[in-house]
Amino acid sequence: MTETTPLPRLTLGRQIRDALVRRIVTGELEPGTRLVETRIADEYGTSQAPVREALRELEAIGMVETRPRRGTFVRHFIQQTLKESYVVRAALEETATRLAIPAGTLPFEDLQADVDTMRKAARAGDTQAIGAASVSFHRHVIEAAGNELLKHAWEALQIEARTAVTLLAVEPNLPEVADEHAELLRVLRSGDLEAACQLTRDHQWHYADLPHDAHGRAR
């Protein structure tokens, strides 16, 4: 990948979603605030369709709620729900890894391109782009498993939205995020099934922020 390759752009709906996530996480939009589609559309200079898309994704991960005949409101965000999703995600991605490595279906060129994009995004300080590339990386592994039920369960976790929330709430070191994925790719390339599964599991449990790791060891 050359330096002139443009960073991937999020859809308008997801740009609005991430902007709303940032405002909710920082407290600019307080719990109980009503989110009016027409007002948000005017604010961002768009139609209501991408706003509706953004609100649907935020509702799916529990950041807003729609009340019949009253509208959509910001909820008290429960961080525990976000942490729990990483434990479930770890199990799904470890399973995908166990299926994909023996099958020889991992798209290493695509995974490398995602890592390259993450490194470029990290240098640019572009949190949105590094989040999108991270999701792409993990989706490639999920798809390589060739199991539609597993893929459906993974997608049902609203990975893009939860990743955006995590990056905004945790504010991780972006070069380190890129390095973590580069190391994961290295182990996947090695073909060492158990090492790859362990690193895949540990990678997600890190964000679960529990008092113990995936092996029961105290942090």
C-alpha positions in Angstrom: 0.0 0.0 0.0 1.5 3.3 -1.0 1.4 6.5 1.0 -1.0 8.1 -1.5 -3.7 5.5 -0.9 -6.7 7.3 0.7 -8.0 6.3 4.0 -11.4 4.6 3.9 -14.4 6.9 4.4 -17.3 6.0 6.6 -20.8 6.2 5.3 -22.7 9.4 6.2 -24.9 7.5 8.6 -21.8 6.1 10.4 -20.2 9.5 10.5 -23.3 10.9 12.2 -23.3 7.8 14.5 -19.8 8.4 15.6 -20.4 12.1 16.1 -23.4 11.3 18.4 -21.3 8.7 20.2 -18.7 11.3 20.9 -21.2 13.8 22.2 -22.9 11.1 24.4 -19.6 9.8 25.8 -18.3 13.3 26.6 -21.6 14.3 28.3 -22.5 17.0 25.8 -25.7 15.0 25.2 -26.9 14.1 28.6 -29.1 11.1 29.6 -32.8 11.9 28.9 -31.9 14.3 26.0 -34.4 13.9 23.1 -32.8 13.3 19.7 -35.0 14.8 17.0 -34.2 13.4 13.5 -35.1 16.7 11.7 -32.9 18.8 14.0 -29.9 16.4 13.7 -30.3 16.3 9.9 -30.3 20.1 9.8 -27.3 20.2 12.1 -25.3 17.9 9.8 -26.7 19.2 6.6 -28.2 16.0 5.4 -31.5 14.2 4.9 -33.2 12.2 7.7 -32.2 8.8 6.3 -28.6 8.7 7.5 -29.7 10.1 10.9 -32.3 7.3 11.1 -29.5 4.8 10.3 -27.3 6.2 13.0 -30.0 6.2 15.6 -30.9 2.6 14.8 -27.3 1.5 15.5 -27.1 3.5 18.7 -30.3 1.9 19.9 -29.0 -1.6 19.1 -26.1 -1.1 21.5 -28.2 0.6 24.2 -27.0 4.2 23.9 -30.5 5.5 23.0 -34.0 4.3 23.3 -37.1 4.9 21.2 -40.3 5.5 23.2 -43.6 5.0 21.4 -45.2 8.3 20.3 -42.5 10.3 22.3 -39.3 10.0 20.3 -35.7 8.9 20.7 -33.8 9.7 23.9 -30.3 9.3 25.2 -30.0 6.5 27.8 -27.8 6.2 30.8 -25.0 4.3 29.0 -24.1 1.0 30.8 -20.5 0.4 30.2 -20.8 -3.2 31.5 -22.9 -4.1 28.5 -20.0 -2.9 26.2 -17.5 -4.9 28.3 -19.6 -8.1 28.1 -19.8 -7.9 24.3 -16.0 -8.3 24.1 -16.2 -11.6 26.0 -18.8 -12.9 23.5 -16.8 -11.5 20.6 -13.7 -13.3 21.8 -15.4 -16.6 21.7 -16.8 -16.0 18.2 -13.5 -14.9 16.8 -11.5 -17.7 18.4 -14.0 -20.2 16.8 -13.6 -18.5 13.4 -9.8 -18.8 13.8 -10.1 -22.5 14.6 -12.1 -23.0 11.4 -10.1 -20.7 9.1 -6.5 -21.7 9.8 -6.9 -25.5 9.0 -9.1 -24.6 6.0 -6.4 -22.3 4.6 -9.0 -19.6 3.8 -7.5 -16.5 5.5 -7.1 -13.7 3.0 -3.6 -12.6 4.1 -3.3 -9.8 1.5 -6.5 -8.2 2.7 -5.5 -8.5 6.3 -2.1 -6.9 5.5 -3.9 -4.1 3.7 -6.0 -3.5 6.8 -2.9 -3.4 9.0 -1.3 -0.9 6.6 -4.4 1.2 6.7 -4.3 1.1 10.5 -0.7 2.2 10.6 -1.5 5.1 8.2 -4.5 6.1 10.3 -2.5 6.0 13.5 0.1 8.4 12.0 -2.7 10.7 11.0 -4.4 10.4 14.4 -7.5 9.3 12.6 -9.5 7.3 15.1 -12.5 6.7 12.8 -10.3 5.2 10.1 -8.4 3.0 12.4 -11.7 1.7 13.8 -13.0 1.0 10.3 -9.8 -0.9 9.4 -9.9 -2.9 12.6 -13.5 -4.0 12.0 -12.5 -4.9 8.4 -9.6 -7.0 9.7 -11.7 -9.0 12.1 -14.6 -9.4 9.6 -12.1 -11.0 7.1 -11.3 -13.6 9.8 -15.0 -14.2 10.5 -15.8 -14.6 6.8 -12.9 -17.0 6.3 -14.5 -19.4 8.7 -17.2 -20.1 6.2 -19.9 -20.4 8.8 -22.9 -18.2 8.2 -24.4 -18.7 11.6 -21.2 -17.6 13.3 -21.0 -14.6 11.0 -24.6 -13.6 11.7 -24.0 -13.8 15.5 -20.8 -11.6 15.1 -22.7 -9.0 13.0 -25.5 -9.0 15.6 -23.1 -7.6 18.1 -23.1 -4.3 16.1 -19.3 -4.5 15.9 -18.8 -1.2 14.0 -20.8 0.8 16.6 -19.3 -0.9 19.6 -15.8 -0.4 18.2 -16.5 3.3 17.7 -17.7 3.7 21.3 -14.7 1.8 22.6 -12.2 4.0 20.7 -13.9 7.2 21.8 -14.3 6.1 25.5 -11.0 4.4 26.0 -8.9 6.7 23.8 -6.2 4.0 23.2 -2.7 4.6 21.8 -3.4 4.3 18.1 0.0 3.1 17.0 -0.3 0.3 19.6 -3.7 -0.7 18.2 -2.0 -1.1 14.8 0.9 -3.0 16.3 -1.6 -5.4 18.1 -3.2 -6.2 14.7 0.2 -6.6 13.0 1.2 -9.2 15.7 -2.1 -11.0 15.3 -1.5 -11.2 11.6 2.0 -12.5 12.1 0.7 -15.3 14.3 -2.1 -16.1 11.9 0.4 -16.4 9.1 2.5 -18.8 11.2 -0.2 -21.4 11.1 0.2 -22.1 14.8 -3.4 -22.8 15.6 -3.2 -22.7 19.4 -1.1 -19.5 19.5 -3.4 -17.8 17.1 -6.5 -18.8 19.1 -5.0 -17.6 22.3 -3.9 -14.2 20.9 -7.3 -13.8 19.3 -9.0 -14.4 22.6 -6.6 -12.2 24.6 -7.0 -9.4 22.1 -10.7 -9.1 22.8 -10.6 -9.8 26.5 -8.2 -6.9 26.9 -11.1 -4.6 26.1 -13.5 -6.5 28.4 -11.5 -4.8 31.3 -12.3 -7.5 33.8 -10.3 -8.2 37.0 -9.1 -11.5 35.4 -7.9 -12.5 31.9 -9.3 -15.1 29.6 -7.4 -17.8 31.5 -8.7 -16.9 34.9 -5.5 -15.2 36.0 -5.8 -12.1 38.1 -4.8 -8.9 36.3 
